[in-house]
Amino acid sequence: MIFRNPAEVNYRAIRDMGLAAWFGSSLMGLAGLVPASESQPDAATRHRVLDAGWKGSRGLVAGSVTAYLAGTGLVRFQGKAFTANGVPRWITEGVENKARTAVTVVALSAAITAKRLRAEGSKLHDQHSGEGVAMEQAEKLRKMAHTMHVIVPAATGYLLYSHLKQDMRRK
């Protein structure tokens, strides 16, 4: 048997499944949702399709990010993520891997930024119908959000690789 502690296997499964779901949902948005919205004839419809798709996957993304972060803490601290005083151990002991922490922050920041950019673009479309400076600004915001959507699967893909590489070294 590779792992002697069955709880460790469960904690790794929580972490890995959360990360895989986060990666998959971000890739689905980039490879499926964005092209589907771009096939729409006008900019307002593009924004509505994109916004509806991302709103539909919000629960999946939130759950997968939570599972990944909780699973990472459970793996690192063998299921004891808090001290006797109730303080999270990652606060008292610091981060395990600075590169992974930085990439996780980048992925979360990109996802949040993309959501805010999309919301601002949708607001511009709702307030100003037709053409003009507001529509150009909304289109610029959509392109910036698309760039953020490229960052999320790239960062989560790196995290998948990094955890896999670390797990293979432990075996």
Secondary structure, DSSP 4 states (H G I P E B T S, - for coil): ---S-HHHHHHHHHHHHHHHHHHHHHHHIIIIIHHHHHTSSSHHHHHHHHHHHHHHTHHHHHHHHHHHHHHHHHHHTTT--B-TTS-BHHHHH--S-HHHHHHHHHHHHHHHHHHHHHHHHHHHHHHS-SSSHHHHHHHHHHHHHHHHHHHHHHHHHHHHHHHHHHHHHH-
